[in-house]
Amino acid sequence: MTITKDCIVTLDYHINDTEGNLLHEEEESLVYLHGNYGHIFPTVEQALEGKKIGESFTVTLSADKAFGNYDPSLVVTEALSELPTEVSVGMELDGYFDEDTDDVVIYTVTEIDGDHATLDGNHPLAGMDLVFEGTVLDIHEATKQEIEEILAFNKDH
């Protein structure tokens, strides 16, 4: 069987920078619904089209096609009195844009200086060109029910 639209695909993968340094490796396999549903980067999905179980893939993504370019406007300084009492460097906090309270931003505390903390709303891999490498572990044709459940789950999250 090959990867085509409406297949559920299981991948073992890791992410490197363009110099080959490991940036991210999941302990669990990635399982996604193939077919332009937005569950995986489009360029990676295109590279996987037609692959079979056991086949490997390597895809290089520029920053703008991966987690976006680094946006300095997403770095903010907040008074510690406005944050949870147990705030520490590396902690992630949910935040919102003033104009859109439905759009949640995950801020990472990058620095605490005196009575203020620096929060960065950029993805940790923003601004980086990335190389996705992996192997196809499993493929099966999704049932109509599986597709509906996956789409409903992703709509709610």
N, C-alpha and C positions, 0 to 999 in steps of 0.2 A: 504494500500500500504506500502511496505517496501523499505528501501534504497537499491538500486542496481545500477550497472553501468548505466551511462547516465541518472541519475535522478538529478534534480536540488533540492538541499536541503537547507532549511532555518533553522538556528540554533540561539538560544539564548545561549550565553556562557560567561564565565569569566575565568580568569587565576589566580591561587593562587601559592604561593611557597609551599614547602612540609610541612611547619608549619601551613598552612591554611590562611596565610596573603594574602589579595586581592592585586594583582599586576596590573591587567588590566581588565576593564569591558567596553565593547562597548555599546553605547547608541542605535546603530542600529544593527539589526540582521545580521548575516553572511550568505550570500547566495553563494553557490559554486556548481560546476558541479562535481558529484561523479563519480569515475572510474579511479583512478590513473592518473589524468591529472596534478598533482602537484599543485593543488589549496589549499591544506590543508596538514598538516603534515600526512605522510603515516600511522603512528600508530593511529592517531585520526580517519582517514578515515577507517582503518580496524575495529576499535571499533564501528563505526557507521553502518557498513554493516549489513543489516537485521533489523535495528531499524525501529520503526513505529512512527508516529506523537504522541507527548506527552511523549515519552520515554526519560529518562535521560541517561546521560553518564558521566563517570569519567575516565580520562586517565592521567597517570603519565608519563612524558617524562624526561629522563636524559638530561642534558645540550647539549650533543653532538647530540641528536635526536631532540632537539628543536631549539634554536637560536644559537647553537654552543658554543664551549668553549671560554672563554675570551682570546683574542689574544693581548698581550701587544704591539706587533709590529704595531697595528692599532692606537696607541696613538702617536700623533705627537705634536710638539710645533712649532708654526708659528709666525712670526713677525706680529703685528697688521697692519703694513703698507701693508701687503700682503692680508689682509682680508677686507670685506666690512666695511665701516666706522661706521655703526651702530651695530657692533658685541657686543653680550652680552652673559652671561652665560645662557645655556639652548637653545640657538639658534642652528638650524640645518643648515649645509652648505653642498653643493654637492662638492665632490672631485673625483679625478681619481687616479688610479695607473699609475705610469710612463710607465709601459710596456703594459698597456691595457686601452686605452682611451675610450673604449666602456663600461667598467665596472665601473659604478658610485658607489661611496661609500658615504653614508650619515654620516657626522661627526657632533657630538654634541660638542659644546663649553662647556667644563667642568670647566675651570678656566681662569681667566685673571690676569696676574701678570706683572705689569709694562707695557712694550711695547710688550709683548708676550701673546699668548693664547694657551691653551692646548686643542687639539681636539681629540675626541675619536670616532673611526670608528666602534667600536663594537656595536651591537644591545644592547639597554638598558637592555634586559633580557639575554644577553649572559653570559654563565658560571653558569646559574641557572637551577636546576631541577624544572620542572613546573608541575602543575596539572591543566588540562583542565576539566571544569565541565560545563554541559549545558543540554539543552532540545531540542529535535527536534520539530520545530514549523510547518514545512510544507515540503512536498515531492511531486514533480510531475515529470512525465516522460518528459524528454527534447525532443523537436522536433529536426529534423535534422538541421533546420535553427538556432534554439537556440544554438545548439552545435557549429556550424560553427561560429556564431557571437561571442560566448564566447571565442573560441580558437583564433579567429582573434584578438579580443580585447586584450587578454593576451599576444599574440605574439608581439603586438605593445607597450606594457607597461612593 
